[in-house]
């Protein structure tokens, strides 16, 4: 580049006008401007930024101009090139020439008097001769210009994000306009008015397909309320809308708002989980997913606070939302044990309401309003709840089994007949991935029945219960498929490092006598099964003598292990199973031959577990979370026992040591990042 070309570029950047030969620099001969000058290494301190144009000024050119002109051509303090008529530097404001012009600092002078902590090199020129506490910026202003440019780009991104969020809100509202079948709650009424500062902030994640589409009707009613229209969400839409600016972002924003509102009241927000029993654990997963940090979106509020989430440990402990379960499924064990009913709000059979006034549309709507009013009432009790989780076996980094889902056609027996034998067909497992266990876990006939039911799920709770019965009877009379061991053969369970199943140190083959083994976390399963501490025959037979038997309690830090065969219902007697309180469960399975696995179920979901290498595998479960839950108006103390476990109500990751706690936190992050899908 010739000096002439350099001069034209400089003048154009300053004035925006093209300059001809007649506009050559005064006092500089034409031949000098036309000559090519051998460039010296660029002095980075001379890099200039004039109206967003970066110009490199070699030291040789600065010296040449000063020699020809007889005056300073550039500021000795910051290196800025003067205009012809400039009396002051346009960058730092210092006077041109004269005794007031400061001389450049030596390297010793730059660092003199500065502590090691105050010397912060410039990102561009690596200059350490400035103290941020005394001088706002380095003589090089490129870093400031870059920050300004990034701020403008960030502003554009924020505006675009707001537009996308508004569009997501609009789509969420329009998806539940009054269309489809008639709304059982009507079209003219709305949910109770929410009074800020008086009512506890509430959000909801509702499955619109549950409860014979009662979830859809409740969402339609919520969209007519000024408060609830922004805080009641279709959980299926949120699962689908996980991109930037989509519905998961909207849910996160509302959750953070609810946290701040609740904190001002000295409490925590609440979230309604509307659906079947499996929706409860899935709602916990979705909350973690919403709070997961994203380093690429730090400037959009997703900065990692040091634990992988956008909330600090203190914020999680104090403000993680308390869960209220809306019973919209078939069994509704979770909603029933927490006191929120066994049927959806306003159902004709809900809580024994059979009077004529309760069966009208007005009466149905009144029941829904009462239910919502109880959720947001500060008088509703909040207690601790134990959440258990599938973890890698002790000493392992990952689980050593894979899962699949039962396939086949909708029928009384979905298994395919191959070579004259009914054989199970499996497919790739869908969501959810097994991790959180809130209600119960088991292996055996109940898990196999649930897997077959999932293929034959019906549209109403009554038909679903009938389908469960049909599948149970079908399993009882069929021959064991070749992909399964006979009953519980090959299953061995240790609790607290002691053998629990088969009992009395029997060999693994003794499992063929049993139909089901697992644990309860709540004292209610499938509309009828309960659990109490193991006791002698006299205590079991005499109700008065058996009152000291403790029931299954969901916040005592223990799982209540059970094992039963058909004869157990006569030995109990009845449907109250004998249980043993334990702190963990390690299930070992070994197939009798290659290609065999076992069905297990948790919270109403079922999967087929197997080892791709036909090796023995383990399923390890221990407590992973303490979760706040809201107790409803229909709570039965006889079922739950004393809910005060002596601990303050707070959310937390659980473990006996700090290392165990950290393992749980990492496992949760692995789940919300989708890494468990690959592992299992």
LINNOR-V102213 format. One line per field, one symbol per residue. burial: # if it has 24 or more other ideal C-beta (glycine too) atoms within 12 Angstrom, else .. Layout:
# LINNOR-V102213
burial=???
This chain:
# LINNOR-V102213
burial=..##.######.##..........#..#....#...#.....########....#####.##.###.....###########......#.##.#.#.............#...........#.##.####......#######.#...............#..##..##..##.##......###...####.#....###########################.#############.##.################.##....############################.....###....#####...##.###############################.##.#....#....################.##############.....########.#....###......###.#..#.###########################...#..#..##.###.##..#.##.#############...#####....#.##.###############.#######....#.....#..#################..#...#...#################...################....#####################..###.#.....#######.......##########...#..##
